[in-house]
Amino acid sequence: QLQLVESGGGLVQPGGSLRLSCAVSGFTLGHYAIGWFLQAPGKEREGVSCISRSGGSTNYADSVKGRFTISRDNAKNTVYLEMNSLKPEDTAVYYCAADSFHQSECSLSVRPDLPYYGMDYWGKGTVVTVSV
């Protein structure tokens, strides 16, 4: 069974840190670029960070550059998102998704005009709340 399962979300104070994990099963992680996306209440889904199949290429949204770091361990079938200096505006549901289209790079694009926003598989999300 193909699955992506996010974990590591929770409630944190502004300035705090969280580490999200995306554990995959049922497919070979190394065959996919992986992206992290967020969706805040009442807003569209947007890209946060992504990493290419080998990990050699990464992208970050401007809003998280310098604060978030994405990494992957293909042997453990897991992708991580280290989030530091968290702000209230980071509050959202965070999803990871697998992308078989991109090979040596990755994309933060969200395509609402395509099935599954243009990705192959999605997790169900983990909630991150940044508040005092």
N, C-alpha and C positions, 0 to 999 in steps of 0.2 A: 504494500500500500504506500503510495506516494504521500509524503508528509513533510511539512515544514512546521516546526513548533518553536514559537518565541517564548522566552522567559527572561526574568530579571527586572521587569518593571516594578513600579511601586511609587510610594510617596516619598519625596525628598525635598529638603529645604532649598531655597535659592542659593546657588554657589556650590551645591553638593554634586555628587557623582553617582552614576549608575553604570552597570555593565550589562548590556543586553546580549542574549545568546539566541542563535537561530540554529536549531538542530534539525538536520534533514535525514530522512530515511526513505528507502524504496527507490532511490536513484543515486547515481554517482555524482557527488558534489563537484568534482573536478571538471565536469562537462558543462557547468553552468556559471555564468556570472551571477552574483547575488546583490540585490539592492535592499536597502532599508528605506521605508517610506513612512510618513506619518499622516494622520488625519485628525485634525482638531474638530471639536463639535461645531457643526454647521458650516464646515469648510471643505474644500476639495482635497483629495489625496495629493500629496506632493512628495517628491524625492528628497531624501536626506543625504544618503551616501551610498556608494556602490563600489564593488570590487570585481576585477576581472577573474577569469577562470583560474589563472595561476597566482593571482594576487599581485601581479606586477604593475597593475594600473588601478588607480582609485579616483573617485570623484566625490566632491562634497558640495552641498548647497552653501551659498555664501553665508547664510545665517548660522552655520555650524562650523565653518572653517576655523581651525585653531582650537576648537573645543572638543570636537568628536573625532574619534579614530576608529576606522574599520579594519578588521583583520580576518583572516580565515585560516582554518586548520583542516585541510582536506582529509587528512588521515583520521581525524576525529569527526568528520562530517559536520562541522560546526563553523558558523560565521559569528563574529562578535562585533558589537558596537560599544566602544568605550565613550561614555558621555561625561564630560567634566564641565565645571562652571555653569551648571544648569540654570536656566531662567524660567520664569513663569510661562513665557510664551513657547517653551518647549513642551508644555503639557499637551498630550495627544495620545491616541492609540498608535503604536508603532508596529509596523508589519515588515516581515522580510518576504522577498519574492525571488524566484529563480528565473533566469533569462538564458535561453539556449541560443538566441540569435547572435549576440555579441561574443567574440572569441578573445581577442587580445586587449579588449577595452570593455567599458561598461557604460550604461546610460542611466540617468536620473529621470528620464522622460516618463510621464504618466499619460497613457493614451486612452482616455475615456471612450473614444470612438471604436476601440478594438475590444474583443473578448478578453477578459481578465486584464484590462488596462494594457494589453500588449505584452504581458509576461506569461510564463508557462504555468507557474504554480505560486500560490500564496499561502502564507500561514494565517492563523486566525487573529493574531495580534496580541500585544501586551500593553497594558495601560501605564503610562508615565504621568505622574502628577507632580508638578513643582509648585510648592506653596509653603507659606510659613505656618 
